[in-house]
Amino acid sequence: MPNFRRFYVPNSIVFITEVTRDRIPYLGTEENIKLFWETLRRVQAIHPFHLLAYVILPDHFHWLMRVEDESGNFSTVLHSIKRN
């Protein structure tokens, strides 16, 4: 796994690009998109964040988001989304 440096700045807006495993188009069906939004709502309840803008494509998505806690740790949010 790459050793990325991440800077967590409270109240900052971050741009996220997340790709599905092996670029399989999991997000290409309506059923899977519904599951994606349900998962997102559950994660928001645990790790509050604002989703300011998004683009969802069959094998990846882009977000503009802001984490609500003082840590600014967006990695926790993405980790939770991917696990669920």
C-alpha positions as YAML, in Angstrom:
chain: A
units: angstrom
residues:
- id: 1
  name: MET
  ca: [0.00, 0.00, 0.00]
- id: 2
  name: PRO
  ca: [1.35, 3.45, -0.87]
- id: 3
  name: ASN
  ca: [2.54, 5.71, 1.92]
- id: 4
  name: PHE
  ca: [0.41, 8.81, 1.24]
- id: 5
  name: ARG
  ca: [0.69, 11.92, 3.35]
- id: 6
  name: ARG
  ca: [-2.70, 13.20, 4.33]
- id: 7
  name: PHE
  ca: [-3.32, 16.53, 5.92]
- id: 8
  name: TYR
  ca: [-6.46, 16.80, 8.02]
- id: 9
  name: VAL
  ca: [-7.57, 20.40, 8.33]
- id: 10
  name: PRO
  ca: [-10.73, 21.03, 10.38]
- id: 11
  name: ASN
  ca: [-13.67, 22.43, 8.37]
- id: 12
  name: SER
  ca: [-11.84, 22.07, 5.06]
- id: 13
  name: ILE
  ca: [-13.48, 20.86, 1.87]
- id: 14
  name: VAL
  ca: [-11.76, 17.88, 0.27]
- id: 15
  name: PHE
  ca: [-12.05, 16.36, -3.19]
- id: 16
  name: ILE
  ca: [-12.26, 12.55, -3.14]
- id: 17
  name: THR
  ca: [-12.02, 10.09, -6.01]
- id: 18
  name: GLU
  ca: [-12.76, 6.50, -5.05]
- id: 19
  name: VAL
  ca: [-12.53, 3.54, -7.46]
- id: 20
  name: THR
  ca: [-14.28, 0.18, -7.11]
- id: 21
  name: ARG
  ca: [-12.16, -2.91, -6.65]
- id: 22
  name: ASP
  ca: [-10.66, -4.02, -9.98]
- id: 23
  name: ARG
  ca: [-12.76, -1.27, -11.60]
- id: 24
  name: ILE
  ca: [-15.78, -3.58, -11.64]
- id: 25
  name: PRO
  ca: [-18.86, -1.45, -12.46]
- id: 26
  name: TYR
  ca: [-20.69, -2.13, -9.16]
- id: 27
  name: LEU
  ca: [-22.30, 1.31, -9.27]
- id: 28
  name: GLY
  ca: [-23.88, 0.69, -12.65]
- id: 29
  name: THR
  ca: [-27.23, -0.68, -11.47]
- id: 30
  name: GLU
  ca: [-30.11, 1.09, -9.77]
- id: 31
  name: GLU
  ca: [-30.19, -1.52, -6.99]
- id: 32
  name: ASN
  ca: [-26.53, -0.97, -6.14]
- id: 33
  name: ILE
  ca: [-26.95, 2.82, -6.23]
- id: 34
  name: LYS
  ca: [-29.77, 2.50, -3.68]
- id: 35
  name: LEU
  ca: [-27.48, 0.39, -1.48]
- id: 36
  name: PHE
  ca: [-24.74, 3.00, -1.90]
- id: 37
  name: TRP
  ca: [-27.04, 5.81, -0.65]
- id: 38
  name: GLU
  ca: [-28.30, 3.70, 2.27]
- id: 39
  name: THR
  ca: [-24.72, 2.98, 3.27]
- id: 40
  name: LEU
  ca: [-23.82, 6.65, 2.96]
- id: 41
  name: ARG
  ca: [-26.69, 7.66, 5.30]
- id: 42
  name: ARG
  ca: [-25.66, 5.06, 7.88]
- id: 43
  name: VAL
  ca: [-22.05, 6.23, 7.80]
- id: 44
  name: GLN
  ca: [-23.16, 9.88, 8.12]
- id: 45
  name: ALA
  ca: [-24.96, 8.98, 11.34]
- id: 46
  name: ILE
  ca: [-21.74, 7.54, 12.77]
- id: 47
  name: HIS
  ca: [-19.18, 9.92, 11.22]
- id: 48
  name: PRO
  ca: [-21.00, 13.19, 10.44]
- id: 49
  name: PHE
  ca: [-19.98, 14.88, 7.20]
- id: 50
  name: HIS
  ca: [-21.50, 17.07, 4.51]
- id: 51
  name: LEU
  ca: [-21.55, 15.85, 0.93]
- id: 52
  name: LEU
  ca: [-21.38, 19.10, -1.03]
- id: 53
  name: ALA
  ca: [-21.22, 17.70, -4.57]
- id: 54
  name: TYR
  ca: [-20.86, 14.30, -6.19]
- id: 55
  name: VAL
  ca: [-20.56, 12.39, -9.45]
- id: 56
  name: ILE
  ca: [-21.27, 8.66, -9.45]
- id: 57
  name: LEU
  ca: [-20.04, 6.57, -12.38]
- id: 58
  name: PRO
  ca: [-20.26, 2.77, -12.76]
- id: 59
  name: ASP
  ca: [-16.73, 2.08, -11.48]
- id: 60
  name: HIS
  ca: [-15.88, 5.15, -9.38]
- id: 61
  name: PHE
  ca: [-17.22, 8.30, -7.75]
- id: 62
  name: HIS
  ca: [-16.07, 11.83, -7.02]
- id: 63
  name: TRP
  ca: [-17.05, 13.82, -3.92]
- id: 64
  name: LEU
  ca: [-16.60, 17.25, -2.48]
- id: 65
  name: MET
  ca: [-17.06, 16.74, 1.24]
- id: 66
  name: ARG
  ca: [-16.46, 18.36, 4.60]
- id: 67
  name: VAL
  ca: [-16.08, 16.37, 7.85]
- id: 68
  name: GLU
  ca: [-18.01, 17.92, 10.74]
- id: 69
  name: ASP
  ca: [-15.74, 16.99, 13.65]
- id: 70
  name: GLU
  ca: [-12.66, 18.92, 14.68]
- id: 71
  name: SER
  ca: [-10.24, 16.28, 13.39]
- id: 72
  name: GLY
  ca: [-11.10, 16.82, 9.72]
- id: 73
  name: ASN
  ca: [-10.34, 13.12, 9.24]
- id: 74
  name: PHE
  ca: [-12.00, 12.21, 5.95]
- id: 75
  name: SER
  ca: [-10.15, 8.87, 5.83]
- id: 76
  name: THR
  ca: [-12.36, 7.51, 8.62]
- id: 77
  name: VAL
  ca: [-15.46, 8.31, 6.58]
- id: 78
  name: LEU
  ca: [-14.12, 6.66, 3.41]
- id: 79
  name: HIS
  ca: [-12.90, 3.63, 5.34]
- id: 80
  name: SER
  ca: [-16.37, 3.15, 6.81]
- id: 81
  name: ILE
  ca: [-18.06, 3.59, 3.40]
- id: 82
  name: LYS
  ca: [-15.80, 0.97, 1.82]
- id: 83
  name: ARG
  ca: [-16.20, -1.54, 4.66]
- id: 84
  name: ASN
  ca: [-19.97, -1.36, 4.47]
...
